[in-house]
Amino acid sequence: MIPTPFELAPLGSICDLNPRLPKESRPADTDLVSFVPMAAVDEESASISAAEIRAYSAVKKGFTPFRDNDVLFAKITPCMENGKVALATGLHGGIGFGSTEFHVLRASARVLPEWLRYYVLRPSFRSQAKRRMSGAVGQQRVPAEFLSESLIPIPPVDEQRKLVEFLARAENIVRMRREAEQKATELIPALFLDMFGDPGTNPKGWGIESLAEVAAIESPLRTPNFVTEATEVCIGPDSIESMTGQLLSQPTVGDIRPISGKYRYRCRDVLYSKIRPALVKVALAPSDGYCSADMYPLRCGPKLQPEYLMQILLNRHFTRYALDRATRAQMPKINREALFAFRLPVPPIDLQESFARHCQGYMRVREQQRTAMGTAELAFQSLLARVFGE
């Protein structure tokens, strides 16, 4: 299914870029249309995930028009780099309006809309687009000229259709792997609620204690030696995925070359990011290491299992507590005194231990699913590159 080289044509010659809405196609003010803010485009699936319905009068000014089978391409940083791309389908009345930070590509008879979507979805295309961005730092945008001048392979339409079907099958495998990984992630919170109930209402009547009574921070701050301790793990909040308890990366002291104090933690300490508590960044340390001073390494006492504490800190009851007590407007954080004043249900330790054993099994399943998803994603990106002749 991998093609031989095809004719190259400027993107602007085979599609309309940012077309206007003709007067004869404009709805009445009271007609309903789809509205797609930037947040409604899901970068993982490269699709519109949650379009809204609004009256035409509410969107006819100050928004970008498009119609069914147009391709939306985010032009502003960091949305563009994150892959906010979508093929508009199922629009109310066939018409949509969205963020002014979208470029719109409308296919001509020479090219399938799906072919355009896969072309602009490629990481290499987005890397090229990033190099052409202009504007102030933090507000840089991809100029329309970059899209118009970009050269796209143009096989015959029948060949495009075959290749699109081929890529869609590979993309569907990625989607199924992602769904399986998400389901595995949901197992632990579901088990927690089943075994212990909602910690905010404590329906099972467990004893209540402050966090200070059942956990502690036992490590002082010290600056690691990036020569003698170069291979030691040294993580910060960016190393933890929001809301899942998943470690995304484990950089070393040699990578970070720290010049300020860090906390030394031990395997199975619970690491909690005290800054921006709304991001809910919590992880269970898989080994000894160092963590940023922006994190608290919590060591459980004899009444508490780390897996149980991690789920408490991931729970929205604790997040609401942390947000209510966060200090500083620019970079909210929860201080140590407020953290340790938090009161939590403390079930019997044997029940917590049973929960911990189940968690460890579920985490192995989740890691297997995540690895499988990563493999499928790499295979899909490789196919994209080959199909488009990279």
Secondary structure, 3 states (H helix, E strand, C coil): CCCCCCCEEEHHHHEEECCCCCHHHCCCCCCEEEEECHHHEECCCCEECCCEEEEHHHHCCCCEEEECCCEEEECECCHHHHCCEEECCCCHHHEEEECCCEEEEEECCCCCHHHHHHHHHCHHHHHHHHHCCECCCCCCECCHHHHHHCEEECCCHHHHHHHHHHHHHHHHHHHHHHHHHHHHHHHHHHHHHHHHCCCCCCCCCCEEEEHHHHEECCCCEECCCCCCCCCCEEECHHHECCCCCCECCCCEHHHHCCCCCEEEECCCCEEEECECHHHCCEEECCCCEEECCCEEEEEECCCCCHHHHHHHHHCHHHHHHHHHHCECCCCCECCHHHHHHCEEEECCHHHHHHHHHHHHHHHHHHHHHHHHHHHHHHHHHHHHHHHCCC
